Amino acid sequence: MGRFSRQTGSKKLRRKVFVAAEGSATEWDYLDFLQDIGCESVTRIKPQTSKSNPRNVLQRMKEGLKGNLQKNDEAWILIDRDEWPEKQIEQLLKWEKKDPRYHVVISNPCVEFWFLLHFEDGGGATTPEMCRNRLKKYLPDYKKRIPLNSFTEDMVQGAISRAVRLCEDKGMSWDT
């Protein structure tokens, strides 16, 4: 190879993961943790704390993706089930079906349930308050912020296994 030539075709393009979430702190703390353990690079679609309903999160995602989503990239929307009208949830699911790169994650009843699955199966934790109270058993200082050292890679794998089992027990698939 000559002095000024370079090998071509050997560098793989890095995938971007665009994320829009309804929360302004908790979800981002967890995504920072995932990046620290080597997960994909995340491009944040900035949250607006006063407009966190699913319709507004979807609108922010659409605006953030304009001209930015490449072939290997992915777009993820993260919301809590809360008491959002079914019509708004359906809008998210309809958007998700438009492109295989689009994904929607709905924590039911809240993101704290997902955190709880890192420690236990979450049985009986059916309200946001119950999830937060149970989570404090494992993270006593939890107040909508999670220190990056709260979880390990093994705990994430355990949470995934528990979530898959819960879905199967309800007759749903993991990707539902």
Residue pairs with C-beta under 8 A, 6 or more apart in sequence:
1 7
13 70
13 72
14 41
15 40
15 41
15 72
15 73
15 74
16 40
16 41
16 43
16 68
16 70
16 73
16 74
17 40
17 41
17 42
17 43
17 73
17 74
17 75
17 76
18 42
18 43
18 45
18 61
18 64
18 65
18 68
18 69
18 73
18 74
18 75
18 76
19 27
19 31
19 42
19 43
19 44
19 45
19 75
19 76
19 77
19 78
20 45
20 47
20 57
20 58
20 60
20 61
20 64
20 75
20 76
20 77
20 78
21 27
21 28
21 47
21 57
21 77
21 78
21 79
22 47
22 52
22 53
22 54
22 57
22 78
22 79
22 80
23 47
23 52
23 78
23 80
23 111
23 144
24 47
24 49
24 52
25 144
25 145
26 111
26 112
26 144
26 145
26 146
27 78
27 111
28 44
28 47
29 145
29 146
29 147
29 148
30 111
30 115
30 146
31 42
31 44
32 148
33 146
33 148
33 150
33 151
34 42
34 156
35 41
35 42
36 148
37 153
37 156
40 74
43 64
43 68
45 60
45 61
45 63
45 64
45 65
46 60
46 64
47 57
47 60
48 56
48 60
53 84
53 88
54 77
54 79
54 84
54 88
54 89
54 91
54 92
55 88
55 91
57 77
57 79
57 92
58 77
58 91
58 92
58 95
61 75
61 77
61 95
65 75
69 75
69 101
73 101
74 101
74 102
74 103
75 99
75 101
75 102
75 103
76 103
76 104
76 105
77 92
77 95
77 96
77 102
77 103
77 104
77 105
78 105
78 107
78 111
79 92
79 104
79 105
79 106
79 107
80 106
80 107
80 108
80 109
80 110
80 111
80 128
81 89
81 106
81 107
81 108
81 109
81 110
82 109
82 110
82 128
89 106
92 104
92 106
93 104
95 102
95 104
96 102
96 103
96 104
107 113
107 114
109 126
109 127
109 128
109 131
110 128
110 131
110 132
112 128
112 131
112 132
112 135
112 142
113 122
113 125
113 131
114 159
114 163
115 131
115 135
115 139
115 146
115 150
115 151
116 122
116 125
116 131
116 134
116 135
116 138
117 158
117 159
117 162
117 163
117 166
118 138
118 151
118 155
118 156
118 158
118 159
119 135
119 137
119 138
119 155
120 134
120 162
121 162
121 165
121 166
122 131
122 134
122 162
122 166
124 130
125 131
125 134
132 142
135 142
136 142
139 146
139 150
163 174
164 174
167 173
167 174
167 176
168 174
